């Protein structure tokens, strides 16, 4: 064989193998990057959902305490008073909060804490014996709120514990008198990710965040050790996170990537990487937790086994070995073109397997027809690819659908103007069961790649959390917190569009007599009956809520007070028709008023209260208007 032929065959051999090496390496990198990003996005999404849930829970508890206790009066009257007076007021406030704190703990609350205007601890409900210490230079959130008089949320280190703090200012007739803290522990985050989202996580706390002596305590509640991920961060050991599993085993698992982890953690940005341990691939994702001053003081680290990356690694090795021998056959039999086509076919098959290996639904579309889809798509929908994609999205106001499109607007435009957390769609599977998906859209040259990630369980959990936060536990109608939120939005809307608005306050006549005569259970039945009667006699667009005790409130949207009066009298008569088998006849009094220009929430409710007082004064079981 001539030298030039030998060189040509050598070049062909090297070119083929180099090409395949590059392709498999690039395929591995792309697949790995997508999986790593997906894992980071997953833990970020769950983290944001939990923080949003904690935000609503803490706000509800804060409002409930202000409304149902004497905290404002007691905190105000204790300032600059003797220790005896302060102790008496502290004891009284603590007795008022005992039951609520027990309930709050079941919702994941770690601490409820009050400080005065100088950041001196007034009452730790979780530890009432500890008070009087100045927290100005210990808690940056208290220092911030005393300066700005604004609420603040964030991960903050205290004197001996850290947590996700929600701190609210307290005012007495406009004067700042102190602050209230409702906080959640890092353990609640780990519990949520481990038990709700099935993501095994470690919560690492910066080593210098506590006094060094606190790390040396042997009691289980404070058992911290240096983490396997970084010598600068500590891990809290418990029954789930044992020393053997989370320190010894993870140290072995991370031994070849420790230096990379150490360098990336210095950047204070989220990242993910994978390791090979005992023939299994694990994706390790790192999410930084920032303090109020934007310093990274903790990390959430998740460990997820990845069968896809393991499969891609195995396929890469197989492909390279196969290519090596195939290139020898090409040279030996001189059938370069035939073998090249076979290689391309093998490559397409491998890429298709990679796409089908993902748990997400993937398809390419022009938003009319389905051009290409993976196996998960076919298994979910079970129909041909010639289908208008916009028709599969159920028209539900909580999700994206074609009914939200503006005139001549494309779906991609609707997607881009929608906040990332709201980019979800609702789809019926082939069994006609609705499933919620997080939708992601990537633009190709002429079409779009759609990725659908199943978030049905996550959405159900969020709905449960929101229901607890905004629904009255007895009657099932909106509570005062939700009504305040909706009413505030409605005030803004009518100021803009100049539409009429009527408010009605309803009070059950002589409700105390029901409780005194027949007991609270009968009283509760009366409240429920009353609520159902009102709900069945108002429009879907009207807002109905329990205001407190035996009082309810209705917001009649786009309704003048004369029409509202007619409706109120109708409801009054319907209530009177109710005849409880034990309590007997039920009646209610109504106070109505209409929104006036420059009205505030306080002024419009003042008129309602006055109208209700007139109804009571004029004999009850009547409607009065101011």
C-alpha positions as semicolon CSV with decimal commas, in nm:
position;residue;x (nm);y (nm);z (nm)
1;X;0,000;0,000;0,000
2;X;0,133;0,340;-0,096
3;X;0,227;0,588;0,169
4;X;-0,034;0,840;0,054
5;X;-0,307;0,574;0,082
6;X;-0,186;0,485;0,429
7;X;-0,188;0,851;0,530
8;X;-0,534;0,899;0,380
9;X;-0,673;0,598;0,567
10;X;-0,505;0,719;0,888
11;X;-0,660;1,063;0,840
12;X;-1,003;0,909;0,779
13;X;-0,966;0,688;1,086
14;X;-0,858;0,978;1,309
15;X;-1,122;1,211;1,165
16;X;-1,408;0,969;1,227
17;X;-1,302;0,891;1,583
18;X;-1,233;1,258;1,665
19;X;-1,570;1,356;1,524
20;X;-1,754;1,091;1,727
21;X;-1,560;1,187;2,039
22;X;-1,663;1,551;1,994
23;X;-2,028;1,463;1,928
24;X;-2,061;1,231;2,228
25;X;-1,879;1,478;2,450
26;X;-2,100;1,762;2,333
27;X;-2,412;1,549;2,376
28;X;-2,303;1,458;2,728
29;X;-2,233;1,824;2,812
30;X;-2,569;1,945;2,675
31;X;-2,766;1,672;2,848
32;X;-2,576;1,718;3,172
33;X;-2,618;2,097;3,165
34;X;-2,992;2,062;3,106
35;X;-3,029;1,816;3,393
36;X;-2,816;2,030;3,625
37;X;-3,020;2,340;3,538
38;X;-3,341;2,144;3,584
39;X;-3,233;2,030;3,931
40;X;-3,137;2,386;4,030
41;X;-3,467;2,520;3,896
42;X;-3,655;2,249;4,084
43;X;-3,501;2,331;4,420
44;X;-3,535;2,708;4,352
45;X;-3,905;2,664;4,268
46;X;-3,973;2,462;4,581
47;X;-3,776;2,711;4,792
48;X;-3,972;3,006;4,653
49;X;-4,304;2,827;4,708
50;X;-4,213;2,759;5,071
51;X;-4,102;3,120;5,131
52;X;-4,425;3,249;4,975
53;X;-4,623;3,013;5,199
54;X;-4,430;3,127;5,507
55;X;-4,489;3,490;5,406
56;X;-4,868;3,442;5,400
57;X;-4,875;3,236;5,718
58;X;-4,664;3,488;5,912
59;X;-4,873;3,779;5,782
60;X;-5,194;3,604;5,887
61;X;-5,055;3,530;6,235
62;X;-4,929;3,889;6,269
63;X;-5,271;4,030;6,178
64;X;-5,449;3,780;6,402
65;X;-5,236;3,873;6,704
66;X;-5,288;4,247;6,649
67;X;-5,662;4,193;6,617
68;X;-5,721;3,939;6,892
69;X;-5,478;4,038;7,169
70;X;-5,386;4,348;7,370
71;X;-5,029;4,348;7,237
72;X;-5,041;4,715;7,126
73;X;-5,176;4,836;7,459
74;X;-4,950;4,616;7,672
75;X;-4,633;4,692;7,474
76;X;-4,706;5,064;7,473
77;X;-4,785;5,078;7,845
78;X;-4,470;4,883;7,937
79;X;-4,223;5,125;7,783
80;X;-4,002;5,295;8,047
81;X;-4,209;5,137;8,325
82;X;-4,093;4,948;8,631
83;X;-3,991;4,585;8,608
84;X;-4,300;4,492;8,809
85;X;-4,537;4,656;8,559
86;X;-4,348;4,510;8,265
87;X;-4,360;4,163;8,418
88;X;-4,735;4,192;8,478
89;X;-4,798;4,305;8,118
90;X;-4,566;4,039;7,980
91;X;-4,748;3,767;8,173
92;X;-5,085;3,891;8,048
93;X;-4,972;3,900;7,682
94;X;-4,814;3,555;7,709
95;X;-5,138;3,407;7,849
96;X;-5,329;3,556;7,554
97;X;-5,086;3,400;7,304
98;X;-5,038;3,050;7,448
99;X;-5,309;2,879;7,245
100;X;-5,226;3,066;6,925
101;X;-4,858;2,975;6,960
102;X;-4,947;2,607;6,995
103;X;-5,149;2,631;6,673
104;X;-4,872;2,829;6,500
105;X;-4,612;2,563;6,584
106;X;-4,819;2,311;6,390
107;X;-4,780;2,538;6,087
108;X;-4,402;2,528;6,119
109;X;-4,356;2,842;6,330
110;X;-4,036;2,841;6,535
111;X;-4,065;3,166;6,729
112;X;-4,306;3,450;6,806
113;X;-4,111;3,734;6,962
114;X;-4,182;4,096;7,063
115;X;-3,932;4,380;7,116
116;X;-3,995;4,738;7,225
117;X;-3,903;5,049;7,027
118;X;-3,541;5,024;7,143
119;X;-3,508;4,659;7,032
120;X;-3,517;4,536;7,394
121;X;-3,673;4,189;7,410
122;X;-4,015;4,219;7,571
123;X;-4,157;3,866;7,527
124;X;-4,036;3,546;7,365
125;X;-4,354;3,340;7,350
126;X;-4,144;3,031;7,279
127;X;-3,929;3,109;7,587
128;X;-4,107;3,362;7,814
129;X;-3,841;3,340;8,084
130;X;-3,584;3,502;7,854
131;X;-3,634;3,880;7,809
132;X;-3,473;4,220;7,860
133;X;-3,171;4,174;7,628
134;X;-3,080;4,442;7,373
135;X;-3,086;4,292;7,020
136;X;-2,987;4,604;6,822
137;X;-2,635;4,485;6,741
138;X;-2,729;4,117;6,729
139;X;-3,027;4,113;6,494
140;X;-2,985;4,318;6,177
141;X;-3,359;4,284;6,099
142;X;-3,458;4,450;6,427
143;X;-3,205;4,724;6,364
144;X;-3,347;4,779;6,015
145;X;-3,712;4,790;6,127
146;X;-3,643;5,033;6,410
147;X;-3,481;5,269;6,157
148;X;-3,725;5,231;5,863
149;X;-4,048;5,130;6,047
150;X;-4,109;4,885;5,761
151;X;-4,164;4,508;5,769
152;X;-3,872;4,289;5,663
153;X;-3,824;3,922;5,579
154;X;-3,512;3,714;5,540
155;X;-3,274;3,456;5,679
156;X;-3,127;3,606;5,996
157;X;-2,897;3,482;6,271
158;X;-3,010;3,545;6,627
159;X;-2,830;3,510;6,956
160;X;-2,830;3,129;6,951
161;X;-3,046;3,024;6,654
162;X;-3,091;3,110;6,291
163;X;-3,412;3,108;6,090
164;X;-3,633;3,258;5,824
165;X;-3,759;3,568;6,002
166;X;-4,068;3,776;5,927
167;X;-4,058;4,097;6,135
168;X;-4,346;4,346;6,140
169;X;-4,356;4,696;6,295
170;X;-4,617;4,768;6,563
171;X;-4,778;5,111;6,589
172;X;-5,000;5,275;6,846
173;X;-5,200;5,558;6,690
174;X;-4,930;5,604;6,428
175;X;-4,640;5,593;6,676
176;X;-4,383;5,314;6,641
177;X;-4,373;5,118;6,968
178;X;-4,187;4,799;6,875
179;X;-4,184;4,496;6,648
180;X;-4,322;4,142;6,623
181;X;-4,125;3,847;6,484
182;X;-4,277;3,532;6,334
183;X;-3,996;3,297;6,231
184;X;-3,946;2,954;6,078
185;X;-3,649;2,725;6,134
186;X;-3,420;2,588;5,865
187;X;-3,549;2,246;5,972
188;X;-3,890;2,337;5,827
189;X;-3,726;2,397;5,488
190;X;-3,551;2,061;5,501
191;X;-3,871;1,887;5,611
192;X;-4,067;2,042;5,323
193;X;-3,808;1,949;5,060
194;X;-3,757;1,597;5,200
195;X;-4,120;1,506;5,270
196;X;-4,330;1,715;5,031
197;X;-4,103;1,749;4,728
198;X;-3,904;1,426;4,785
199;X;-3,574;1,611;4,753
200;X;-3,304;1,499;4,996
201;X;-3,134;1,816;5,119
202;X;-2,872;1,940;5,359
203;X;-2,900;2,285;5,517
204;X;-2,548;2,419;5,572
205;X;-2,488;2,717;5,803
206;X;-2,178;2,935;5,787
207;X;-1,934;2,835;6,055
208;X;-1,869;3,185;6,194
209;X;-2,241;3,273;6,223
210;X;-2,252;3,149;6,584
211;X;-2,024;3,181;6,880
212;X;-1,776;2,892;6,846
213;X;-1,876;2,739;7,181
214;X;-2,230;2,681;7,056
215;X;-2,104;2,438;6,791
216;X;-1,952;2,224;7,069
217;X;-2,280;2,149;7,248
218;X;-2,367;1,779;7,258
219;X;-2,743;1,804;7,303
220;X;-2,925;1,676;6,994
221;X;-3,106;2,006;6,935
222;X;-2,774;2,181;6,871
223;X;-2,558;1,897;6,735
224;X;-2,367;2,059;6,449
225;X;-2,063;1,920;6,270
226;X;-1,843;2,039;5,986
227;X;-2,020;1,948;5,661
228;X;-1,879;1,714;5,401
229;X;-1,940;1,981;5,134
230;X;-1,727;2,261;5,283
231;X;-1,510;2,306;5,594
232;X;-1,655;2,658;5,631
233;X;-2,012;2,538;5,684
234;X;-2,182;2,327;5,951
235;X;-2,456;2,063;5,923
236;X;-2,722;1,994;6,187
237;X;-2,740;1,622;6,265
238;X;-3,071;1,451;6,339
239;X;-3,248;1,120;6,273
240;X;-3,270;1,191;5,900
241;X;-2,927;1,349;5,866
242;X;-2,692;1,113;6,046
243;X;-2,316;1,142;6,076
244;X;-2,257;0,816;5,892
245;X;-2,481;0,901;5,596
246;X;-2,432;1,276;5,559
247;X;-2,069;1,311;5,666
248;X;-1,881;0,984;5,620
249;X;-2,057;0,861;5,305
250;X;-2,085;1,204;5,144
251;X;-1,717;1,276;5,209
252;X;-1,631;0,970;5,003
253;X;-1,891;1,058;4,742
254;X;-1,760;1,414;4,700
255;X;-1,388;1,343;4,731
256;X;-1,311;1,412;4,361
257;X;-1,517;1,732;4,336
258;X;-1,446;1,894;4,673
259;X;-1,203;2,149;4,529
260;X;-1,453;2,243;4,256
261;X;-1,731;2,281;4,515
262;X;-1,506;2,492;4,736
263;X;-1,423;2,732;4,450
264;X;-1,782;2,759;4,325
265;X;-1,916;2,830;4,674
266;X;-1,687;3,133;4,685
267;X;-1,889;3,285;4,397
268;X;-2,208;3,286;4,611
269;X;-2,421;3,173;4,315
270;X;-2,638;2,865;4,263
271;X;-2,465;2,576;4,086
272;X;-2,486;2,202;4,036
273;X;-2,250;1,919;3,950
274;X;-2,256;1,543;3,944
275;X;-2,049;1,271;4,107
276;X;-2,003;0,899;4,051
277;X;-2,035;0,691;4,367
278;X;-2,070;0,312;4,380
279;X;-2,171;0,300;4,010
280;X;-2,445;0,558;4,060
281;X;-2,454;0,917;3,934
282;X;-2,573;1,182;4,181
283;X;-2,656;1,541;4,092
284;X;-2,558;1,771;4,378
285;X;-2,724;2,116;4,360
286;X;-2,625;2,418;4,569
287;X;-2,863;2,709;4,640
288;X;-2,718;3,004;4,839
289;X;-2,924;3,153;5,121
290;X;-2,864;3,525;5,160
291;X;-2,891;3,734;5,473
292;X;-3,067;4,069;5,479
293;X;-2,731;4,234;5,401
294;X;-2,699;4,006;5,095
295;X;-2,425;3,793;5,250
296;X;-2,433;3,419;5,183
297;X;-2,472;3,269;5,530
298;X;-2,617;2,929;5,441
299;X;-2,665;2,682;5,154
300;X;-2,938;2,438;5,061
301;X;-2,770;2,132;4,908
302;X;-2,977;1,864;4,734
303;X;-2,875;1,513;4,632
304;X;-3,060;1,348;4,342
305;X;-2,978;1,021;4,169
306;X;-2,963;1,072;3,789
307;X;-3,030;0,769;3,573
308;X;-3,018;0,986;3,259
309;X;-2,661;1,106;3,309
310;X;-2,554;0,754;3,399
311;X;-2,717;0,626;3,081
312;X;-2,551;0,898;2,871
313;X;-2,210;0,817;3,018
314;X;-2,256;0,450;2,940
315;X;-2,379;0,528;2,590
316;X;-2,083;0,758;2,533
317;X;-1,841;0,477;2,610
318;X;-2,036;0,232;2,397
319;X;-2,051;0,474;2,106
320;X;-1,677;0,543;2,115
321;X;-1,591;0,174;2,127
322;X;-1,834;0,097;1,846
323;X;-1,703;0,385;1,639
324;X;-1,346;0,265;1,682
325;X;-1,424;-0,075;1,538
326;X;-1,652;0,069;1,272
327;X;-1,376;0,302;1,155
328;X;-1,148;-0,001;1,122
329;X;-1,414;-0,166;0,908
330;X;-1,443;0,149;0,698
331;X;-1,072;0,141;0,628
332;X;-1,069;-0,236;0,575
333;X;-1,370;-0,255;0,341
334;X;-1,345;0,100;0,195
335;X;-1,719;0,159;0,241
336;X;-1,691;0,500;0,402
337;X;-2,026;0,636;0,283
338;X;-2,231;0,332;0,391
339;X;-2,069;0,325;0,732
340;X;-2,110;0,703;0,770
341;X;-2,487;0,673;0,714
342;X;-2,500;0,397;0,972
343;X;-2,317;0,617;1,222
344;X;-2,564;0,900;1,165
345;X;-2,852;0,661;1,217
346;X;-2,697;0,539;1,543
347;X;-2,643;0,896;1,657
348;X;-3,008;0,987;1,592
349;X;-3,121;0,681;1,782
350;X;-2,907;0,774;2,082
351;X;-3,028;1,133;2,081
352;X;-3,387;1,011;2,059
353;X;-3,328;0,780;2,355
354;X;-3,188;1,072;2,553
355;X;-3,495;1,284;2,477
356;X;-3,727;0,997;2,568
357;X;-3,538;0,931;2,892
358;X;-3,642;1,263;3,047
359;X;-3,945;1,280;3,278
360;X;-4,064;1,597;3,104
361;X;-4,298;1,619;2,804
362;X;-4,107;1,763;2,506
363;X;-4,242;1,862;2,166
364;X;-4,171;2,100;1,879
365;X;-4,457;2,312;1,746
366;X;-4,544;2,624;1,548
367;X;-4,838;2,675;1,792
368;X;-5,072;2,517;1,542
369;X;-4,939;2,169;1,467
370;X;-4,723;1,931;1,670
371;X;-4,417;1,883;1,452
372;X;-4,222;1,643;1,673
373;X;-4,270;1,499;2,022
374;X;-4,102;1,261;2,264
375;X;-4,246;0,937;2,398
376;X;-4,375;1,102;2,716
377;X;-4,591;1,331;2,499
378;X;-4,737;1,038;2,305
379;X;-4,806;0,841;2,623
380;X;-4,980;1,139;2,783
381;X;-5,202;1,254;2,496
382;X;-5,244;0,948;2,273
383;X;-5,333;1,132;1,951
384;X;-5,174;1,220;1,616
385;X;-4,928;1,509;1,583
386;X;-5,159;1,715;1,365
387;X;-5,321;1,911;1,648
388;X;-5,365;2,277;1,739
389;X;-5,152;2,310;2,053
390;X;-5,355;2,602;2,197
391;X;-5,665;2,383;2,211
392;X;-5,510;2,142;2,465
393;X;-5,467;2,415;2,732
394;X;-5,776;2,424;2,956
395;X;-5,923;2,772;2,999
396;X;-5,874;2,821;3,373
397;X;-5,792;3,169;3,511
398;X;-5,511;3,025;3,722
399;X;-5,326;2,902;3,412
400;X;-5,218;3,022;3,067
401;X;-5,464;2,959;2,781
402;X;-5,571;3,113;2,450
403;X;-5,857;3,301;2,617
404;X;-5,598;3,535;2,774
405;X;-5,460;3,643;2,435
406;X;-5,504;4,006;2,345
407;X;-5,615;4,108;1,999
408;X;-5,369;3,974;1,737
409;X;-5,135;3,853;2,015
410;X;-4,930;3,535;1,985
411;X;-4,899;3,276;2,260
412;X;-4,524;3,336;2,284
413;X;-4,599;3,704;2,358
414;X;-4,844;3,600;2,634
415;X;-4,577;3,366;2,774
416;X;-4,309;3,637;2,782
417;X;-4,529;3,894;2,957
418;X;-4,634;3,641;3,222
419;X;-4,426;3,623;3,539
420;X;-4,209;3,314;3,554
421;X;-4,383;3,173;3,862
422;X;-4,720;3,194;3,680
423;X;-4,605;3,018;3,362
424;X;-4,820;2,710;3,409
425;X;-5,083;2,535;3,196
426;X;-5,362;2,290;3,277
427;X;-5,403;1,990;3,043
428;X;-5,630;1,684;3,035
429;X;-5,446;1,355;2,994
430;X;-5,584;1,068;2,788
431;X;-5,788;0,960;3,094
432;X;-5,943;1,311;3,105
433;X;-5,775;1,396;3,435
434;X;-5,644;1,756;3,468
435;X;-5,270;1,788;3,522
436;X;-5,076;2,108;3,598
437;X;-4,749;2,169;3,416
438;X;-4,474;2,428;3,436
439;X;-4,426;2,539;3,075
440;X;-4,092;2,642;2,925
441;X;-4,055;2,767;2,565
442;X;-3,728;2,776;2,368
443;X;-3,723;2,947;2,029
444;X;-3,579;2,745;1,739
445;X;-3,514;2,876;1,389
446;X;-3,875;2,857;1,270
447;X;-4,053;2,669;1,550
448;X;-4,055;2,636;1,929
449;X;-3,942;2,366;2,170
450;X;-4,197;2,324;2,450
451;X;-4,100;2,159;2,779
452;X;-4,377;2,061;3,023
453;X;-4,280;1,971;3,380
454;X;-4,551;1,807;3,594
455;X;-4,620;2,028;3,900
456;X;-4,966;1,890;3,984
457;X;-4,876;1,780;4,336
458;X;-4,690;2,105;4,406
459;X;-4,990;2,312;4,290
460;X;-5,227;2,108;4,509
461;X;-5,007;2,169;4,813
462;X;-4,994;2,542;4,736
463;X;-5,375;2,554;4,700
464;X;-5,411;2,383;5,039
465;X;-5,175;2,635;5,199
466;X;-5,360;2,931;5,042
467;X;-5,698;2,784;5,147
468;X;-5,582;2,764;5,509
469;X;-5,451;3,121;5,495
470;X;-5,758;3,283;5,335
471;X;-6,063;3,078;5,434
472;X;-6,258;3,100;5,759
473;X;-6,221;2,764;5,929
474;X;-6,584;2,743;6,046
475;X;-6,800;2,878;5,763
476;X;-6,568;2,817;5,467
477;X;-6,609;3,172;5,333
478;X;-6,325;3,423;5,300
479;X;-6,170;3,543;5,624
480;X;-6,091;3,904;5,709
481;X;-5,733;3,885;5,582
482;X;-5,845;3,779;5,233
483;X;-6,128;4,033;5,231
484;X;-5,885;4,314;5,322
485;X;-5,662;4,212;5,032
486;X;-5,949;4,191;4,780
487;X;-6,111;4,511;4,907
488;X;-5,787;4,706;4,875
489;X;-5,752;4,589;4,513
490;X;-6,117;4,678;4,445
491;X;-6,068;5,031;4,581
492;X;-5,778;5,081;4,338
493;X;-5,988;4,946;4,051
494;X;-6,295;5,163;4,107
495;X;-6,082;5,473;4,148
496;X;-5,944;5,402;3,803
497;X;-6,266;5,302;3,625
498;X;-6,515;5,514;3,827
499;X;-6,753;5,224;3,889
500;X;-7,000;5,218;4,184
501;X;-6,930;5,000;4,488
502;X;-7,159;4,914;4,781
503;X;-7,055;4,761;5,114
504;X;-7,285;4,581;5,360
505;X;-7,206;4,467;5,715
506;X;-7,434;4,194;5,851
507;X;-7,476;4,117;6,221
508;X;-7,681;3,822;6,349
509;X;-7,939;3,956;6,591
510;X;-7,898;3,851;6,955
511;X;-7,631;3,599;6,861
512;X;-7,497;3,598;7,217
513;X;-7,836;3,461;7,330
514;X;-7,790;3,159;7,101
515;X;-7,451;3,084;7,256
516;X;-7,569;3,146;7,612
517;X;-7,888;2,945;7,575
518;X;-7,782;2,656;7,355
519;X;-7,402;2,650;7,365
520;X;-7,131;2,730;7,113
521;X;-7,201;2,428;6,894
522;X;-7,550;2,557;6,817
523;X;-7,403;2,904;6,775
524;X;-7,160;2,763;6,518
525;X;-7,449;2,597;6,332
526;X;-7,630;2,930;6,319
527;X;-7,318;3,098;6,176
528;X;-7,279;2,828;5,911
529;X;-7,647;2,844;5,814
530;X;-7,627;3,221;5,790
531;X;-7,312;3,208;5,571
532;X;-7,462;2,953;5,331
533;X;-7,782;3,156;5,295
534;X;-7,588;3,470;5,199
535;X;-7,359;3,282;4,960
536;X;-7,657;3,136;4,775
537;X;-7,817;3,478;4,723
538;X;-7,529;3,691;4,589
539;X;-7,351;3,699;4,255
540;X;-7,026;3,516;4,186
541;X;-6,860;3,854;4,130
542;X;-6,954;3,977;4,479
543;X;-6,714;3,921;4,770
544;X;-6,844;3,768;5,093
545;X;-6,636;3,719;5,409
546;X;-6,665;3,661;5,780
547;X;-6,561;3,986;5,947
548;X;-6,534;3,844;6,297
549;X;-6,762;3,678;6,554
550;X;-7,119;3,702;6,429
551;X;-7,041;3,980;6,177
552;X;-7,012;3,928;5,802
553;X;-6,939;4,167;5,518
554;X;-7,046;4,177;5,151
555;X;-6,877;4,379;4,877
556;X;-7,124;4,438;4,590
557;X;-6,910;4,507;4,282
558;X;-7,031;4,760;4,023
559;X;-7,348;4,814;4,227
560;X;-7,516;5,133;4,345
561;X;-7,649;5,147;4,699
562;X;-8,018;5,147;4,594
563;X;-7,969;4,813;4,413
564;X;-7,758;4,687;4,702
565;X;-8,043;4,776;4,941
566;X;-8,288;4,566;4,738
567;X;-8,050;4,271;4,740
568;X;-7,979;4,316;5,113
569;X;-8,352;4,312;5,195
570;X;-8,390;3,996;4,988
571;X;-8,106;3,830;5,177
572;X;-8,250;3,951;5,508
573;X;-8,581;3,782;5,424
574;X;-8,403;3,462;5,320
575;X;-8,219;3,455;5,652
576;X;-8,546;3,506;5,839
577;X;-8,692;3,206;5,656
578;X;-8,430;2,985;5,824
579;X;-8,571;2,807;6,127
580;X;-8,307;2,619;6,325
581;X;-8,450;2,307;6,489
582;X;-8,298;2,404;6,824
583;X;-8,234;2,779;6,814
584;X;-8,550;2,864;6,623
585;X;-8,587;3,178;6,413
586;X;-8,271;3,358;6,292
587;X;-8,268;3,725;6,191
588;X;-7,994;3,970;6,099
589;X;-7,942;4,345;6,073
590;X;-7,774;4,515;5,777
591;X;-7,575;4,839;5,750
592;X;-7,507;4,962;5,393
593;X;-7,316;5,243;5,232
594;X;-7,176;5,333;4,889
595;X;-6,819;5,430;4,807
596;X;-6,771;5,805;4,775
597;X;-6,488;5,988;4,606
598;X;-6,180;6,018;4,830
599;X;-6,320;5,751;5,065
600;X;-6,070;5,544;5,259
601;X;-6,125;5,189;5,382
602;X;-6,167;5,327;5,732
603;X;-6,419;5,595;5,633
604;X;-6,644;5,364;5,432
605;X;-6,652;5,105;5,711
606;X;-6,725;5,377;5,965
607;X;-7,043;5,461;5,771
608;X;-7,131;5,093;5,747
609;X;-7,091;5,052;6,123
610;X;-7,308;5,359;6,185
611;X;-7,576;5,223;5,952
612;X;-7,564;4,887;6,131
613;X;-7,601;5,064;6,464
614;X;-7,912;5,238;6,329
615;X;-8,055;4,903;6,220
616;X;-8,000;4,760;6,570
617;X;-8,138;5,071;6,735
618;X;-8,449;5,075;6,514
619;X;-8,558;4,727;6,610
620;X;-8,317;4,482;6,437
621;X;-8,399;4,254;6,142
622;X;-8,383;4,549;5,904
623;X;-8,161;4,724;5,648
624;X;-8,034;5,079;5,709
625;X;-7,833;5,290;5,466
626;X;-7,595;5,578;5,518
